[in-house]
Structure formats: C-alpha cells, structure tokens
Amino acid sequence: MVAINKKVVVILFGLVVAIACCADAQTICNMTYVDLMACKPAAMPPNPPLPTNMCCAGVSHADLKCFCKYKKSTILPSIGVDPKLAMELPGKCNLPHPPTC
C-alpha cells in the first residue's frame, strides 16, 4: 500500500512541466506550481535534502487520488526528478495514508 501511495507523489512532479506555462494562478489536484516546485529539490539525485515544510504542506493538501490519472508520467527524468526519490516524499513528510489508485 505504501508503494502505491508513493507513486501518487511521482505523478505530482510529472505535472510540473505540464503547468509550467500557467504558473501560480493554476492548480493541479489542489497543488499550485509553487507547491510542486517546492518539492522538486527533495526528489533530485544524488543527495536530496529533506522536503521543506512548504513541500510537505503542499503534498498534505493535495488531492492525491486526482494524481492517480497521471501515474504513467515519463516527464520526471527529463526535469531532473528521480521517481524513486519522489515516491519517498509521503513518508518523509509523515503524511497519513493517502488514497490508493
């Protein structure tokens, strides 16, 4: 179940490129572009920092079930995000159990 939940976070980063043209005014699954970008450093190799409070706040307010439709994203590596590291964010943010896809 945790692996599935972590996959949802991967989707969140896949949307960064998709919403780059629409900056702060737009939200995707209740996360703003700023929220998404706040999480990016914590999912970049080789030695990512812990997610910031802003990142965790964004992930905690996101509609993670909404991100399920984006789970086949291939964009992540092209923007420097490691999917494995992105999938670790819910645990690093101590989030309660998000919905499964």
GIDANOR-V22835 format. One record per residue. N is the residue number from 1. RES is the residue in one letter. PSI is psi in whole degrees, -180 to 180 (999 if undefined). OMEGA is omega in whole degrees, 0 to 359 (NA if undefined). D_CENTER is the distance of its C-alpha to the mean C-alpha in whole Angstrom. Layout:
<<N:RES:PSI:OMEGA:D_CENTER> <N:RES:PSI:OMEGA:D_CENTER>>
This chain:
<<1:M:-40:180:17> <2:V:-40:179:15> <3:A:-40:179:14> <4:I:-42:179:13> <5:N:-38:180:11> <6:K:-31:178:9> <7:K:-31:179:9> <8:V:-38:180:7> <9:V:-34:177:4> <10:V:-41:180:5> <11:I:-40:181:6> <12:L:-42:179:4> <13:F:-28:177:4> <14:G:-25:181:8> <15:L:-14:181:8> <16:V:-49:180:9> <17:V:-39:182:12> <18:A:-29:182:13> <19:I:7:183:13> <20:A:-35:181:14> <21:C:-13:187:18> <22:C:11:178:17> <23:A:-139:193:16> <24:D:-28:187:16> <25:A:-25:183:18> <26:Q:150:174:16> <27:T:151:175:13> <28:I:120:179:11> <29:C:42:179:11> <30:N:17:174:12> <31:M:134:177:9> <32:T:166:175:11> <33:Y:-40:179:11> <34:V:-42:178:12> <35:D:-45:180:9> <36:L:-45:181:6> <37:M:-29:178:9> <38:A:-27:180:9> <39:C:-18:185:7> <40:K:-48:181:8> <41:P:-33:182:11> <42:A:-4:180:10> <43:A:22:179:9> <44:M:131:178:12> <45:P:166:5:15> <46:P:-28:183:18> <47:N:80:184:17> <48:P:147:174:14> <49:P:169:173:15> <50:L:152:178:14> <51:P:144:179:11> <52:T:166:175:13> <53:N:-37:180:14> <54:M:-42:178:12> <55:C:-51:182:9> <56:C:-37:178:10> <57:A:-42:178:11> <58:G:-45:180:9> <59:V:-38:182:7> <60:S:-24:179:10> <61:H:-5:182:11> <62:A:152:172:9> <63:D:88:186:11> <64:L:-31:177:9> <65:K:-35:177:12> <66:C:-37:181:12> <67:F:-14:181:9> <68:C:-34:182:11> <69:K:-10:180:13> <70:Y:13:189:11> <71:K:-7:177:11> <72:K:21:183:13> <73:S:135:175:12> <74:T:7:184:14> <75:I:-30:188:12> <76:L:-55:180:10> <77:P:-30:181:13> <78:S:-19:177:15> <79:I:12:175:13> <80:G:10:181:13> <81:V:129:177:10> <82:D:116:182:11> <83:P:-36:180:9> <84:K:-44:179:11> <85:L:-38:178:10> <86:A:-37:180:6> <87:M:-15:179:8> <88:E:-11:185:10> <89:L:-44:180:8> <90:P:-42:178:9> <91:G:-42:180:12> <92:K:-26:178:12> <93:C:0:181:12> <94:N:45:180:14> <95:L:149:174:13> <96:P:173:184:15> <97:H:110:177:15> <98:P:165:179:13> <99:P:152:177:14> <100:T:156:179:15> <101:C:999:NA:15>>
